[in-house]
Amino acid sequence: MSHLKDENLSWFRHLKFAWSLSFTLLKLSILACIHGLFPFWFVYNVSDKIKHLSKMFSDEDLSKYC
């Protein structure tokens, strides 16, 4: 359980964050598939959210997002 200690998270907060991230990535995957078929829909949604997630994971204190 050193991962939880390293990130300063309880098991529940880690679970909540992981499931939230999983749902977000699933949603982005679906939007990207739709965008592939209809390039004029969801033009910036996926790329903007990926940039946001990248900045979030680059932050030293990821626990503030949990």
C-alpha positions as semicolon CSV with decimal commas, in nm:
position;residue;x (nm);y (nm);z (nm)
1;M;0,000;0,000;0,000
2;S;0,295;0,234;-0,041
3;H;0,126;0,384;-0,348
4;L;-0,152;0,522;-0,127
5;K;0,102;0,658;0,119
6;D;0,310;0,807;-0,163
7;E;0,005;0,989;-0,295
8;N;-0,126;1,073;0,054
9;L;-0,465;0,916;-0,019
10;S;-0,705;0,694;0,168
11;W;-0,824;0,379;-0,006
12;F;-1,169;0,533;-0,066
13;R;-1,035;0,860;-0,211
14;H;-0,804;0,662;-0,439
15;L;-1,094;0,442;-0,552
16;K;-1,315;0,744;-0,617
17;F;-1,039;0,915;-0,818
18;A;-0,956;0,601;-1,019
19;W;-1,319;0,535;-1,108
20;S;-1,376;0,899;-1,197
21;L;-1,070;0,895;-1,421
22;S;-1,184;0,569;-1,578
23;F;-1,529;0,712;-1,655
24;T;-1,373;1,029;-1,801
25;L;-1,143;0,828;-2,028
26;L;-1,432;0,607;-2,140
27;K;-1,637;0,915;-2,223
28;L;-1,344;1,070;-2,414
29;S;-1,300;0,747;-2,609
30;I;-1,665;0,750;-2,715
31;L;-1,645;1,119;-2,812
32;A;-1,330;1,052;-3,017
33;C;-1,505;0,771;-3,204
34;I;-1,800;0,997;-3,279
35;H;-1,563;1,276;-3,386
36;G;-1,396;1,031;-3,625
37;L;-1,729;0,978;-3,800
38;F;-1,846;1,338;-3,775
39;P;-1,537;1,566;-3,775
40;F;-1,751;1,875;-3,715
41;W;-1,876;1,742;-3,379
42;F;-1,670;1,756;-3,059
43;V;-1,386;1,937;-3,238
44;Y;-1,193;2,041;-2,926
45;N;-1,360;1,849;-2,643
46;V;-1,127;1,549;-2,641
47;S;-0,800;1,732;-2,700
48;D;-0,881;2,002;-2,443
49;K;-0,965;1,742;-2,177
50;I;-0,650;1,543;-2,254
51;K;-0,442;1,861;-2,210
52;H;-0,618;1,922;-1,877
53;L;-0,549;1,565;-1,761
54;S;-0,186;1,595;-1,867
55;K;-0,141;1,912;-1,660
56;M;-0,318;1,750;-1,368
57;F;-0,090;1,445;-1,370
58;S;0,217;1,667;-1,406
59;D;0,128;1,840;-1,079
60;E;0,337;1,729;-0,783
61;D;0,037;1,711;-0,549
62;L;-0,215;1,497;-0,735
63;S;-0,414;1,444;-0,414
64;K;-0,574;1,789;-0,444
65;Y;-0,768;1,659;-0,746
66;C;-0,908;1,364;-0,555
